[in-house]
């Protein structure tokens, strides 16, 4: 693993655990054993690092969505697999979605990071809307709004379920909430 990748991976974990404004280059340097000047060499500012973290996270998320599509034709199974992404992200140490954490700091972030965060939401909501539309057409899902509006509501519910589970340090709370959210729109 390159130094740049180590920095980015460490920053991602710190972001997921503590939030963007709650860690510094000093924290990263202590964790991976390099000088802060080395971090500045790869990422001149923390905002450059934050943008890179989000770009990488978005690419990984898009790849996960493509994999879900490739592995199933069932809209319901796709939604369950999408929900599983949230459980995997949380892991055993109650990490949050980096986008969710950045959203809490959105008023202090530059446009370059805001665009990536909003892009992540749009990517997720667009994929969800397509999957929800397919579910309506196949009569395995039912809801009384447009697929786009339902996608926004569903995604917000998933993110909120993560926050709630983290507040109680209870991953079962997340798992149960995600299953129930999907059950609410099953036909």
Phi and psi in degrees as a GROMACS rama.xvg file:
@    title "Ramachandran Plot"
@    xaxis  label "Phi"
@    yaxis  label "Psi"
@TYPE xy
-73.7768  163.136  UNK-2
-60.393  -41.7728  UNK-3
-59.0378  -43.2394  UNK-4
-66.3985  -39.7288  UNK-5
-60.4599  -44.2102  UNK-6
-61.6135  -48.312  UNK-7
-64.8753  -42.818  UNK-8
-64.6165  -40.6645  UNK-9
-66.9632  -42.3015  UNK-10
-62.1093  -38.719  UNK-11
-61.9129  -46.1097  UNK-12
-63.6755  -43.905  UNK-13
-62.9456  -40.5052  UNK-14
-61.0282  -46.4306  UNK-15
-66.0091  -31.9384  UNK-16
-89.1554  -34.6895  UNK-17
-124.982  -18.6609  UNK-18
99.5227  159.754  UNK-19
-65.6391  -43.0224  UNK-20
-80.4183  -1.82074  UNK-21
-101.355  4.29581  UNK-22
-132.732  160.347  UNK-23
-130.871  173.391  UNK-24
-62.9813  -30.793  UNK-25
-61.5767  -40.9578  UNK-26
-61.5765  -43.8012  UNK-27
-64.3733  -45.2362  UNK-28
-61.0993  -38.9745  UNK-29
-66.0232  -39.2139  UNK-30
-72.1406  -33.1726  UNK-31
-110.476  -0.807257  UNK-32
74.2564  39.3952  UNK-33
-128.977  165.735  UNK-34
-78.4304  151.422  UNK-35
-61.7104  -28.5985  UNK-36
-60.9005  -33.9564  UNK-37
-66.3894  -36.5052  UNK-38
-66.9122  -43.8979  UNK-39
-62.9672  -30.2691  UNK-40
-61.6165  -43.8188  UNK-41
-81.4667  -37.1854  UNK-42
-135.302  93.5364  UNK-43
-52.1197  -34.9919  UNK-44
-131.783  161.688  UNK-45
-62.7863  -30.6257  UNK-46
-67.0702  -35.7038  UNK-47
-62.8707  -41.5885  UNK-48
-64.794  -45.3669  UNK-49
-59.7522  -41.713  UNK-50
-64.6362  -42.8724  UNK-51
-63.8404  -41.1511  UNK-52
-59.1476  -45.3999  UNK-53
-68.7167  -39.4236  UNK-54
-60.0471  -44.9778  UNK-55
-65.4362  -43.206  UNK-56
-63.2588  -41.4185  UNK-57
-62.5476  -42.5579  UNK-58
-62.8778  -42.7172  UNK-59
-64.059  -39.902  UNK-60
-66.2492  -43.6326  UNK-61
-61.2681  -39.8037  UNK-62
-64.3048  -38.9325  UNK-63
-64.4816  -39.58  UNK-64
-66.4258  -40.5213  UNK-65
-62.9349  -39.1711  UNK-66
-64.8601  -42.5959  UNK-67
-59.0316  -46.7267  UNK-68
-61.3538  -39.0425  UNK-69
-71.3729  -27.22  UNK-70
-93.4551  -9.63676  UNK-71
-151.252  146.987  UNK-72
-103.693  -4.89067  UNK-73
-89.0011  118.788  UNK-74
-58.3157  -37.4591  UNK-75
-65.2922  -43.8703  UNK-76
-64.1455  -39.2854  UNK-77
-60.9043  -42.796  UNK-78
-64.3126  -39.6038  UNK-79
-64.8968  -41.0536  UNK-80
-65.6457  -36.9663  UNK-81
-62.5248  -43.969  UNK-82
-61.6963  -36.5995  UNK-83
-61.6208  -28.1845  UNK-84
-59.9599  -36.2692  UNK-85
-68.5769  -42.301  UNK-86
-64.1743  -41.9005  UNK-87
-64.8045  -40.3192  UNK-88
-61.3298  -43.5429  UNK-89
-65.6822  -36.9043  UNK-90
56.9493  -151.612  UNK-91
-96.2499  -7.73088  UNK-92
-114.641  22.0707  UNK-93
59.518  41.3465  UNK-94
-72.978  148.775  UNK-95
-101.393  162.171  UNK-96
-59.9157  129.861  UNK-97
-55.145  -34.9061  UNK-98
-66.9564  -39.799  UNK-99
-61.6114  -41.6544  UNK-100
-67.9172  -41.4404  UNK-101
-66.5343  -31.276  UNK-102
-62.0554  -34.7371  UNK-103
-67.5632  -22.6992  UNK-104
-105.4  11.4572  UNK-105
-55.69  -34.8824  UNK-106
-69.8421  -15.3487  UNK-107
-104.721  2.09232  UNK-108
-99.4874  150.636  UNK-109
-73.775  163.506  UNK-110
-56.9713  -33.6246  UNK-111
-59.9325  -35.5904  UNK-112
-83.1279  -40.3581  UNK-113
-55.8503  -41.7328  UNK-114
-61.609  -41.4844  UNK-115
-66.7884  -41.9969  UNK-116
-63.2369  -49.0016  UNK-117
-62.0787  -37.0142  UNK-118
-61.8883  -38.5995  UNK-119
-62.4783  -44.7477  UNK-120
-61.1787  -45.94  UNK-121
-63.107  -43.8057  UNK-122
-56.2632  -48.74  UNK-123
-65.7824  -46.3931  UNK-124
-67.3007  -35.7132  UNK-125
-65.6251  -45.199  UNK-126
-62.8383  -45.8792  UNK-127
-60.665  -43.8727  UNK-128
-59.5838  -41.6878  UNK-129
-64.059  -43.7553  UNK-130
-67.0446  -40.8432  UNK-131
-65.6674  -41.266  UNK-132
-60.3921  -44.0629  UNK-133
-60.6474  -40.6098  UNK-134
-64.5418  -37.7838  UNK-135
-65.1061  -46.697  UNK-136
-61.8691  -35.765  UNK-137
-87.3447  -0.333051  UNK-138
58.297  35.0991  UNK-139
-105.939  -10.4808  UNK-140
-128.755  152.485  UNK-141
-144.778  137.136  UNK-142
-163.095  157.959  UNK-143
-109.766  38.365  UNK-144
-142.348  176.768  UNK-145
-68.7104  154.135  UNK-146
-56.7364  -35.7967  UNK-147
-64.269  -44.4274  UNK-148
-67.8595  -39.2268  UNK-149
-64.1979  -38.9268  UNK-150
-60.9646  -43.5182  UNK-151
-63.0077  -42.6346  UNK-152
-65.813  -44.2495  UNK-153
-62.6836  -46.274  UNK-154
-64.3997  -42.7305  UNK-155
-61.3956  -36.9974  UNK-156
-66.6986  -41.2344  UNK-157
-63.5641  -45.8553  UNK-158
-61.6638  -42.3173  UNK-159
-64.1122  -36.7548  UNK-160
-62.7064  -36.9342  UNK-161
-63.3862  -45.8832  UNK-162
-60.1929  -44.3208  UNK-163
-63.307  -44.0758  UNK-164
-63.9173  -38.4771  UNK-165
-66.3085  -39.581  UNK-166
-58.2201  -34.0295  UNK-167
-102.048  1.60864  UNK-168
46.6702  53.0394  UNK-169
-137.579  95.4769  UNK-170
-65.2602  -29.2468  UNK-171
-61.1171  -33.0794  UNK-172
-61.2009  -40.9344  UNK-173
-65.7436  -50.157  UNK-174
-57.7995  -46.7693  UNK-175
-64.3499  -42.3323  UNK-176
-63.2144  -45.2464  UNK-177
-61.9219  -42.9843  UNK-178
-62.4298  -42.4194  UNK-179
-67.592  -39.5878  UNK-180
-59.2169  -45.5283  UNK-181
-66.9996  -39.9231  UNK-182
-59.9045  -32.2654  UNK-183
-63.1089  -23.4552  UNK-184
-110.405  6.38738  UNK-185
-72.8688  143.372  UNK-186
